[in-house]
Amino acid sequence: MLGLIVVGSGLVLDKLIPGLMYYRETMQISHMIHAAAGVLMMAMFLGHIYMGTIGMKGAYKAMKTGYVDETWAKEHHQLWADDIAAGKIPAQRSKTEPAAQAPALA
């Protein structure tokens, strides 16, 4: 939503909206909206990065290795954990499985 606000106010600031009267007041309000939405969006980005790395125990390790423990999976993705327990999807990648071979070019 904030992205749409930034785009919309940016279109006004670039004078790309046909039929809009670009008075000083219009441009000032648009600039304030654009700046406030941009700052809020950056704060949310930083909060999201924090929550995904330091703020949640084990999140960074999971991103780095691609593996999570069973408790974490049940707490955060119950349906996925249920599918693994039922055998619908493999529990983990096999380390002994050979990598897929690329087709030979003729």
C-alpha positions as CSV (number, residue, x, y, z in Angstrom):
1,M,0.0,0.0,0.0
2,L,2.8,2.4,0.9
3,G,4.4,1.6,-2.5
4,L,1.3,2.7,-4.3
5,I,1.2,5.9,-2.3
6,V,4.9,6.6,-3.2
7,V,4.2,5.9,-6.9
8,G,1.1,8.0,-6.9
9,S,2.7,11.0,-5.2
10,G,5.8,10.6,-7.4
11,L,3.6,10.8,-10.5
12,V,2.2,14.1,-9.2
13,L,5.7,15.4,-8.4
14,D,6.8,14.5,-11.9
15,K,3.7,16.3,-13.3
16,L,2.5,13.2,-15.1
17,I,-1.2,13.2,-14.1
18,P,-3.2,14.8,-17.0
19,G,-5.8,17.4,-16.0
20,L,-4.3,18.1,-12.5
21,M,-3.5,21.7,-11.7
22,Y,0.1,21.8,-10.4
23,Y,-0.1,24.6,-7.9
24,R,2.6,25.2,-5.3
25,E,0.2,23.8,-2.6
26,T,-0.4,20.6,-4.5
27,M,3.2,20.0,-5.0
28,Q,4.1,20.7,-1.3
29,I,1.4,18.3,-0.1
30,S,2.4,15.7,-2.6
31,H,6.1,16.1,-1.5
32,M,5.1,15.6,2.2
33,I,3.1,12.5,1.4
34,H,5.8,11.1,-0.8
35,A,8.5,11.7,1.9
36,A,6.4,10.4,4.8
37,A,5.4,7.2,2.9
38,G,9.0,6.6,1.8
39,V,10.3,6.9,5.4
40,L,7.6,4.6,6.7
41,M,8.3,2.1,3.9
42,M,12.0,2.1,4.7
43,A,11.3,1.7,8.4
44,M,9.1,-1.3,7.6
45,F,11.9,-2.8,5.4
46,L,14.4,-2.5,8.2
47,G,11.9,-4.0,10.7
48,H,11.3,-6.9,8.3
49,I,15.0,-7.5,7.8
50,Y,15.5,-7.4,11.6
51,M,12.7,-9.9,12.2
52,G,14.0,-12.2,9.5
53,T,17.5,-12.3,10.8
54,I,18.2,-11.3,14.4
55,G,14.7,-10.9,15.9
56,M,13.6,-14.5,15.5
57,K,15.8,-17.3,16.9
58,G,17.0,-19.6,14.1
59,A,15.7,-17.6,11.2
60,Y,19.2,-16.6,9.9
61,K,20.5,-20.1,10.2
62,A,17.4,-21.4,8.3
63,M,18.0,-18.9,5.5
64,K,21.7,-19.8,5.4
65,T,21.3,-23.6,5.4
66,G,17.8,-24.1,4.2
67,Y,16.9,-26.4,7.1
68,V,14.7,-25.8,10.2
69,D,14.0,-28.0,13.2
70,E,10.7,-29.7,13.6
71,T,9.5,-27.4,16.5
72,W,10.2,-24.3,14.4
73,A,8.3,-25.8,11.4
74,K,5.3,-26.6,13.6
75,E,5.2,-23.2,15.2
76,H,5.5,-21.2,11.9
77,H,4.2,-23.5,9.1
78,Q,1.9,-26.1,10.6
79,L,0.4,-27.2,7.3
80,W,3.9,-27.8,5.8
81,A,5.0,-29.7,8.9
82,D,1.9,-31.8,8.7
83,D,2.6,-32.6,5.0
84,I,6.2,-33.7,5.9
85,A,4.9,-35.9,8.8
86,A,2.4,-37.5,6.5
87,G,5.1,-38.3,4.0
88,K,3.5,-36.1,1.2
89,I,6.8,-34.3,0.7
90,P,10.3,-35.3,1.5
91,A,11.5,-34.3,4.9
92,Q,14.9,-33.1,3.7
93,R,17.2,-33.2,0.7
94,S,19.5,-36.2,0.5
95,K,23.2,-35.3,0.7
96,T,24.1,-38.5,-1.1
97,E,21.8,-37.9,-4.0
98,P,23.7,-36.9,-7.2
99,A,23.1,-33.5,-8.7
100,A,20.8,-33.4,-11.7
101,Q,22.8,-33.8,-14.9
102,A,22.4,-31.1,-17.6
103,P,21.4,-32.5,-21.0
104,A,24.3,-32.9,-23.4
105,L,24.2,-30.5,-26.3
106,A,24.6,-32.1,-29.7
